[in-house]
Amino acid sequence: MAPRRAEECPLKRVAAPGCRLPARLPSGEILTDITQKEWKLGSRLGCGGFGDIYLASDDVNKTVGQDAKYVIKIEPHHNGPLFVEMNFYIRVARQHMIKDYCQSQKISRIGIPTYEGAGSHVWKGERFRFLVIPRYGVDVGKLFVSSGRKLHTKLVNNLAVQMLDALEYIHSHGYAHADVKGSNIVLELNGQISNNPRAYLVDFGLAYRFKTAAGVHKPFVHDERRAHEGTLEFTSRDAHHGTHSRRGDMETLGYNILQWLCGKLPWEKEDGGMRSSCNPEEVHAQKEALLSDIPLFMRKCFPENKPPAAIMAYMKYIASLDFEAKPNYSYLRSLFNRGGKIERTPQSTVRRKRISDENNSCERPIKMPYLRERRPCKPVNGEGRITRNTQAAIEVEEFCWEEVLARHPDKLAKVIVQPINSPLTPPPSPPPQLLPSPPSLPTYAMLHVIQRMKDRQSGVLKQKSKSYDHELKVKWMTPAMEEVAQLKRNKQSNTAKTTTMSPRLTRSRVAQQKRK
């Protein structure tokens, strides 16, 4: 969430759940990032529930003015969102990575801030985490409110195309933004607010890695801990379940586009925003119902006017997407490019490099080479000949457990095939533990162990006595060992005689002996 300006910060700030408010750092403080580059703090620009934002400069010898080109986000080490955002910028938003991507896609720019620096700083014994990014201007959320809660259609189309470009770049690195909204979309600093501004998607504190290290999409799993994460007005149906995907980002962007066009979403108040007593489950149910009936959804949003064709086609496409499906970004961009004329730079007019869609593949006819007629007496390949466009048939041999067990009688394997569980159903309970069946050809040691197990179950085998037998019991002894054993037996017999002959000495007997 974009922070408030310093003059807009309330007198009494409230920390986000599970977070601590940072102390205000003095202007002129020097911070050193992980590359040993120094940054100088200026005045505080904004504040929020997680941390603060300061103006910053990479020239530590000069005072940081109001025209600073950088900002620094600072929050205590105990807080978590900035840690997630720092890792995202380091892995995804380095300058050379964005530049290489733009060259490969033949576009002039992408609406993602570049990573400038990050590190830790200690002030008065307290550790802080900081992130350096370029400075930007007003956010779309404030522009939406100042414009009477409606934006021009051409501006909305332009913002939609730029956000689709930004989300495509994020998704190509296996991340989902998970919190797309107007206050997280900022415009270029000192740029004219027209129908063609440069927009940037910021605040990756909730960024979610939807792919595993092996590049496989994570399955749909309901997570109660992360349920309803994000901003409730724009939370996707997947985010209501506590999981995120590319489809969820596309859906969240669609809610923003609808709000910019019609002024209010069906589950919002009349003047916009959500009620404090609003139940997230009810909002989730409304979204599920309306996305299952797009014409009804459009009538709710545009009760008096006809809805724009671009947003209607966009929402229909999003509603048909599967959880793990890759969106067709080019098709979605074309909807808004046709909906309003968007000015492009000369470099961006170059056709994009075509990316093969991993979900919408069409079958192409296989080109078979021209084959001359073969003589009947020379069936070289016949009907099963192999060409470059055909694959050899894989011979499948029938697998028989009986043959395997016959060859290896001492190595038995019990194979349990469990059906693939649905991501929404709990896994089945494990089968009850059964006693292992005796092997077909046991050894003598195995027979002895099996017999002891049976005796223990039947109660024949008793527990060993805790008393220890000190007598030496060996099959053979050396002369020295026999001598030691004999001395031990003599000592034990003498001790037994003395104990039986001498009466027990008690206090009364001691007193009697003293009287005598």
Secondary structure by P-SEA (a helix, b strand, c coil): ccccccccccccccccccbbbbcccccbbbbbccccbbbbbcccccccccbbbbbbbccccccccccccbbbbbbcccccaaaaaaaaaaacccaaaaaaaaaaaccccccbbbbccccccccccbbbbbbbbbbbcccaaaaaaaacccccaaaaaaaaaaaaaaaaaaaaaccccccccccccccccccccccbbbbbbccccccccccccccccccbbbbccccccccccccccccccccccaaaaaaaaaaaaaaaaccccccccccccccccccaaaaaaaaaaaaacaaaaaaaacccccccaaaaaaaaaaaacccccccaaaaaaaaaaaabbbbbccccccccccccccccccccccccccccccccccccccccccccccccbbbbccccaaaaaaacccbbbbbbbbcccccccccccccccccccccccccaaaaaaaaaaaaaaaccccccccccccccccccccaaaaaaaaaaaaaaaaaaaaaaacccccaaaaaaaaac
